[in-house]
Amino acid sequence: MKISGVMPIHNEEKYLPFSLASLFYADIDELVVVLDRCTDRSESIIDSFIEHVDYKVRKVIVEERRWLYPTAEVFTIGFNEAFGDVIYSLAGDCIYNPEIFRIDWSQIEFASFPYLDYPIYGKLIEKIQANWINIYKKLAYSLYPKLSGKDRFSGIYAFKRHVYKAIPRKDVMSEDIWFLKEAWKRGYKYKYFPDLINIHLRPTLLSNKEKQRWHGRSRAHLGYPLWKVIAHSVILGKPEVFKAYIHEKKTLTMEMKR
C-alpha cells in the first residue's frame, strides 16, 4: 500500500523547519508540496529538505487563486496529484507524530488524529491561553464520544483513495470538516486515534480576531448548534467566534427567504 502526504504551504518559512523535521523519517512514499503563491523562503526550504529524504517529494506551484476558499483549492490540487492508496492531509505549521503513518488500514477507510496547541512564536499570555485550550481539548477528547455516541475528528486526517474519488471536493469553508462529515454520512469505516497526538504551532488565540471570525462563519455554514458555539466561545475565550456565527446565521437566513 502506497502512502502519500499532501502539504499546502503559503509563506510558512517560520514553521516549516519544525514541521519538516517531524517528517524526515516518515513512513510515506511521497510528499506532495503545494506552494501557494509563496513570496518567502518556503520553496528554498523545501528544496533543501528534498536533498535529505529517501521518499519522493513533488512540488506543485500555484500562482493565482481561482476558488473562493483557497484552502479548499490547494488541498484539492494536492490530493489530485497524489498517487498513494492512502493520502494524509498535512500542514506546514504542525509537528507530526510519526506513528500516524504506521496505523493499520486493513479495517478502516478514513481516520483522524488529535493535536494540541503550542504557539511557538506567541507571547506569554498566548501560551497561557493555549495551555487552557489544551486542557479543554483533552477533556473534550475523552467526553465527546460518551456524550454523542460518535468518535471525534480533526483537521489532521487521512483517507483511502476510493473515499476521495467518491466525494467530489467543494469550494467551501472548513473543507476538512465538510469532507469528513460527508464520508461519515456515506458509511465509510472511520477511526479516531486519541493517543497519536500532534502539535499545532499556530493556533487561533484571543489576539487573532479575524481568524476567530472565520471560525464563527464556518460554524454557521456547517450547521453547528448554537449551544456548541456558545460553549466554544466562552470556555476558550473567543468571543469573536460567537459574534461572527450569529451574524452569518442571520445572513444565511435572509438569503434563504429571498
C-alpha positions in Angstrom: 0.0 0.0 0.0 1.5 3.3 -1.1 1.1 6.3 1.2 1.1 10.0 0.2 1.2 13.2 2.2 -0.2 16.4 0.9 1.1 19.7 2.4 -0.1 23.1 1.0 2.2 25.9 2.0 1.6 29.7 2.0 4.6 31.6 3.3 5.4 29.1 6.1 9.2 29.8 6.4 8.9 30.3 10.2 7.2 26.9 10.8 8.5 24.6 8.0 11.8 23.7 9.8 9.8 22.2 12.7 7.1 20.6 10.5 9.6 19.1 8.0 11.9 17.8 10.8 9.0 15.7 12.1 8.6 14.2 8.6 12.2 13.5 8.0 11.8 9.7 8.7 8.1 9.5 8.0 6.9 6.1 6.6 5.5 7.6 3.4 6.2 7.0 -0.3 5.7 10.6 -1.4 5.1 14.1 -0.2 3.2 16.5 -2.5 4.0 20.1 -1.6 1.6 22.7 -3.0 3.4 26.1 -2.9 0.5 28.5 -2.8 1.7 32.0 -4.0 4.7 31.9 -1.7 6.8 35.0 -1.5 9.2 34.0 1.3 11.8 31.3 1.6 9.4 28.4 1.8 10.4 26.9 -1.6 14.1 27.0 -0.8 13.5 25.3 2.5 11.6 22.6 0.6 14.4 22.2 -1.9 16.9 21.7 0.9 14.6 19.1 2.5 14.3 17.2 -0.8 18.0 16.5 -0.8 17.9 14.7 2.6 14.9 12.4 2.4 14.5 8.9 0.9 10.9 9.3 -0.3 9.7 11.2 -3.3 8.9 14.9 -2.9 7.0 16.7 -5.6 6.4 20.4 -5.8 3.2 21.9 -7.3 3.3 25.7 -7.9 0.1 27.7 -7.6 0.5 31.3 -8.8 -3.1 32.5 -8.7 -6.2 31.9 -6.7 -9.3 30.6 -8.5 -11.6 29.4 -5.8 -13.4 31.5 -3.2 -11.8 29.5 -0.4 -8.1 29.0 -1.2 -7.5 26.3 1.5 -10.1 24.0 -0.2 -8.5 24.7 -3.6 -4.9 23.9 -2.7 -5.8 20.7 -0.8 -7.8 19.6 -3.8 -4.9 20.3 -6.1 -2.6 18.3 -3.9 -5.0 15.4 -3.5 -5.4 15.2 -7.2 -1.7 15.0 -7.7 -1.0 12.3 -5.1 -0.5 8.7 -6.2 -0.9 6.9 -2.9 -3.6 4.4 -1.9 -3.8 6.3 1.3 -3.5 10.1 1.5 -2.7 12.2 4.5 -3.8 15.9 4.9 -0.8 17.8 6.3 0.0 21.4 7.1 3.3 23.4 7.3 2.7 24.6 10.8 2.4 21.3 12.6 4.7 18.8 14.2 3.6 15.3 13.4 3.7 12.1 15.5 5.5 9.6 13.2 3.1 6.9 14.4 0.2 8.3 12.5 1.8 7.0 9.3 2.1 3.5 10.7 -1.6 2.7 11.6 -3.3 -0.4 10.4 -5.5 0.4 7.4 -6.9 -3.1 6.9 -10.3 -2.4 8.6 -10.7 1.4 8.1 -11.2 3.8 5.2 -10.6 7.2 6.8 -9.0 8.4 10.1 -8.1 11.5 12.0 -5.7 12.3 14.8 -5.8 14.8 17.7 -3.5 17.8 18.1 -2.6 20.2 21.0 -1.7 23.8 20.6 1.7 25.4 21.2 2.1 29.0 19.8 5.8 28.7 19.3 6.2 32.4 18.5 3.4 33.5 20.9 3.7 35.9 23.8 3.5 34.6 27.4 -0.3 35.4 27.7 -0.9 33.5 24.4 0.9 30.4 25.7 -1.1 30.5 28.9 -4.3 30.7 26.8 -3.1 27.8 24.7 -2.5 25.7 27.8 -6.0 26.3 28.9 -7.3 25.4 25.4 -5.3 22.1 25.6 -6.9 21.3 29.0 -10.3 21.8 27.4 -9.3 19.7 24.4 -8.1 16.8 26.5 -11.4 16.8 28.4 -13.4 17.1 25.2 -11.5 14.3 23.6 -12.5 12.0 26.4 -16.1 13.1 26.9 -17.3 13.7 23.4 -17.6 10.0 22.4 -19.5 9.2 25.6 -21.9 12.1 25.2 -22.6 11.9 21.5 -22.0 8.3 20.7 -19.6 9.3 17.9 -15.9 9.5 17.5 -14.2 12.9 17.3 -12.5 14.1 14.2 -9.9 16.8 13.5 -8.2 18.6 10.6 -5.2 16.2 10.8 -6.8 13.3 8.8 -6.2 10.7 6.2 -8.3 8.6 3.8 -8.2 5.9 1.2 -8.2 7.0 -2.4 -11.6 5.5 -3.2 -13.2 7.6 -0.5 -11.8 10.8 -2.1 -13.0 9.7 -5.5 -16.5 9.1 -4.3 -16.8 12.6 -2.7 -16.2 15.5 -5.1 -14.4 18.3 -3.5 -16.3 21.6 -3.0 -15.3 25.2 -2.7 -16.4 25.5 0.9 -15.2 26.9 4.3 -13.7 24.3 6.6 -13.3 21.8 3.8 -11.8 19.2 6.1 -14.8 19.0 8.4 -17.1 19.1 5.4 -15.2 16.2 3.8 -15.1 14.1 7.0 -18.9 14.6 7.6 -19.7 13.5 4.0 -17.5 10.4 4.4 -19.3 9.7 7.7 -22.7 10.1 6.2 -21.9 7.7 3.4 -20.9 5.0 5.9 -17.2 4.7 5.3 -15.3 3.0 8.1 -13.7 5.6 10.3 -11.4 5.5 13.3 -10.1 8.3 15.6 -6.7 7.7 17.2 -6.8 9.6 20.5 -3.3 8.7 21.6 -1.5 9.8 18.5 -1.1 13.4 19.4 0.4 16.1 17.2 1.4 19.7 17.8 -0.1 22.8 16.1 2.3 25.7 16.2 -0.1 28.5 15.1 -3.4 28.1 17.0 -6.2 30.6 16.8 -5.9 32.7 20.0 -7.6 35.7 21.6 -5.4 38.2 19.8 -6.4 36.8 16.3 -9.8 38.3 15.9 -10.0 37.8 12.2 -9.3 34.1 12.5 -11.9 33.8 15.2 -14.5 35.4 12.9 -13.6 33.0 10.2 -14.2 30.1 12.5 -17.6 31.6 13.5 -18.7 32.0 9.9 -17.5 28.5 9.2 -19.6 27.0 12.0 -22.6 28.8 10.7 -22.2 27.3 7.2 -21.6 23.8 8.7 -24.8 24.0 10.8 -23.2 23.9 14.3 -25.9 24.2 17.0 -26.0 27.5 19.0 -25.2 25.9 22.3 -22.0 24.4 20.9 -20.8 27.7 19.6 -21.5 29.5 22.9 -19.6 26.8 24.8 -16.7 27.1 22.5 -16.6 30.9 22.7 -17.0 31.1 26.5 -14.7 28.2 27.5 -11.9 29.1 25.1 -12.2 32.9 25.5 -13.0 33.5 21.8 -16.0 36.0 21.7 -15.5 36.9 18.0 -16.4 33.3 17.1 -19.9 33.7 18.6 -20.4 37.2 17.1 -19.5 36.1 13.6 -21.6 33.0 13.9 -24.7 35.0 14.8 -24.1 37.5 12.1 -23.5 34.8 9.4 -26.6 32.8 10.6 -28.8 35.9 10.1 -27.2 36.5 6.6 -27.9 32.8 5.6 -31.5 33.1 6.9 -32.1 36.2 4.8 -30.7 34.6 1.7 -32.9 31.6 2.1 -36.0 33.8 2.3 -35.2 35.5 -1.0 
